[in-house]
Amino acid sequence: MGETITLTASDGHDFKAYKADAHGPALGNLVVLQEIFGVNAHIRSVCDRFAEHGFNCIAPAVFDRVARDVELGYSAEDVAQGRDYKGVSVDDDVLKDIAAALAALPEGGKGVVGYCWGGYLSWISATRLQGVGAAVGYYGGGIQDKASETPSCPTMLHFGEKDAHITPDHVQTVRDSHPDLPVHVYDADHGFNCDMRGSYDRASAALAMDRTVAFFKENL
């Protein structure tokens, strides 16, 4: 189990984060980027699982700039609330918080991994932030709109072919812009990694996790 800590961004904004230390010798360090539901039980469990695989993890509460202590579930009302918070969040400000989380991790290779909105944030972290050694994004809506940006580190993306929010055309736009970038598509829906959602797909989640852990081990 991890702990809640407080971090401070370069502009003086303080925010909470969930921190989980690697079990045994660390293989690397990860910033885990939330869905639109905040740093909730699922995101904390993701950190704990990566810690079991040997990674130090920090999940910054990047909604703290617009609303403190956001921890939503998956009802229609929660989805609407999360989208509202995302809608008023500013990429450049969120990147300041991600940079602070990266700086708070121990010395060594540092990567980012994110889910849903966090998948998009992983992409722009890879293209805009210094010090990111590798990046992985799960079903990040909006990446296609930033496909002209080029990651400065090894980057891998996961999508679900049944995802109504991220169409095959969106995925193809990313592939066409970055033909050498590994893009994996699963027989699954949006949110397939989250075992607290109806769209959870155990087989796809397990395969994506195996690929993600191997990718970070290779590149961090």
N, C-alpha and C positions, 0 to 999 in steps of 0.2 A: 504494500500500500504506500501511496505517496503522501505528499503534504501540500498545503496551499501556501504560496509565498507571495510577496509583493515585489514588483519590479518598477523601474522608472525609465521612461523613454527619454530620448534626447531633448524633447521640448518640455520636460518636467512633468508630464502626465504620469501618474502612478496607477498601476493596475495589478489585478491579481493574476496568478498563474498556478497551474497544477504541476508539481514536480515529482517525478518518479526516477529513482536511481537504478542503474543497471544491476542486475543480479550477477555477481561475479565480476571478473575483469571486463571493463567496458570495451566494446568494439567500435564505439562511435557515439555521437550525440545528435539528438533529433529535436526540432521544434515541431510539435504536433498541432495542426491548425484545424480549428473547429468547423462544424457545420453551422447552419443558421440557428441552431438550437443552444448555442453557448457551450461553455465547458461543463457539460452535463455528465451524468453517470457513464454514458457510452464513451465519450472522449477520454474520460479518466481511465476507463477500462482499456482503451486503445493504448494509452501511455503505459499502463501496467503490463500489457502484453509485449510491447516493444522492450520494456525493461527486462522482462523474462528472457528475451532474445539477446540481451547484452547491451542495450542502448540506454544512455542517460536521456531522459525526456523532460521537456517543458512544454506545456500547453497554455499559451497566453490567452487571457480573457479579452479578446480584441473588441468585444462589444462594450467594455467598460467605458469607452469614450462617449457612448450614446445612452447607455443604461447599465447600472452596476448590478453585478451578481445575477446575470441572466442564466437561467438553467431551465430550458423548456423541454416539454415532452413532444409527442408527434401527432397530436390532434390537429384538425383543420385550423382551430383557433391558434394553436402554437405555431403552425406553419406560417399563418398570416402575420403573427407578431414577429417571428424571426425575419420574415421578408421585409417588414417595416424597418427593423433595426439595420438590416443589411442595406436597405435603400438609402439610409441617411449616413452610412459609414463612408469614409473617404479613404481611398486606396493609399494615398501618401501618408496619412496618419496611421493607418493600420500597419504599413511597412515600418514605421518607426517602432511600433510595439514588437513586431517580429524581430527587428534588428536588436532590440534590447533583450529579447529572449535568447537570441543567438549568442549575444555577449555574455549572458549569465550562465551558459553551458560551460562545462570544463574544457580545458585545452584538448585539442585533438580534432579529428574530422567532424564537421557539423553539417547536417542535412535538414531538409524540411519535408514534411509529409502532411497532406491535407485532404479533407473530405468535403464534397459538395462545395460550398463557398470556399472552404479551406483548400480544395483542389485548385480553384482559381488563384487563391492567394499563394499557393505553392509555386504556381507558374510565374506570377509577377515577382515573387521573391527570387526565383532563379534568373529572371531576366534583368532585375533592377538592383538587387542587393549584392554587396560584396561579402565574401566570407561564407557563401553557401557552397558546400562541396558536392552536393547531390540533392536532387529534388524528385519527389513522387507526388502525383496528383490523382485522386480518385474522383471520377465523375464531376469534374469542375466545370460548371456552366459559365460561359463567358470567355473561356480560353480561346475559342475560335475568333473572337473579336480582337484578341491580342496576339494572334498567330504571326503577325509581322515582327513581333519581338523575338529575339533569339536568346535562349538560356546561355549563361556563361559557365554552366556546370552540367554534368551528366543528368539527364532528366528522363523520367518514365511516366507514362499516363495510363490510367485504367478507366474504361467506360463500360456501360451496360448497353447491349444492343436493343433492349426493350425500353430504354429510357426515353420517355416522351418529351423530356425537357431538353435533352441533348441529342439532336437527330443525327442520323448517319452522315448527312451533309456537313454538320458541324465537325464531326470527327474527321471527315475527309479533308476539310479545310486545313486542319492541323497537320494531317499526314502530308498533304501536298506542300505545305510550307516548310516542313521539317522531315523529309523522307528518311533520314537516318535515325530519327528519334523513335525509341520503342513505344508503341501504342498498342495496348492489349484491349480487346473487346470481348466481353463475356456474355453468355446466354442468361442475362439477368437484367433487373430493372435498376433505376436510380436508387442509391442508398443500399446497394446489395451487401455492403460490408457491415451494416449496423444490425446487430442481433436483437435490437429493441424495436425494429420496424417490420411491418408486414412484408416489405420488399427484400428482406434478408435472404441471401442465397448462400447456404453453408459452403457448397463446393466452390463457388466462384470466390467467396471471401477467403477461403483457405488457399486457393491457388494464387490469388493476388497477394496475399500476405507472404507466401513462400517466395514469390518473385521480388517483392519489395525488400524483404530481409536480405536476400541474396544480392540485390542491386546495391543496397547500402553497405553490405560487407565488402563488396568489390570496390566501391568508389569512395568510401570514407576512410 
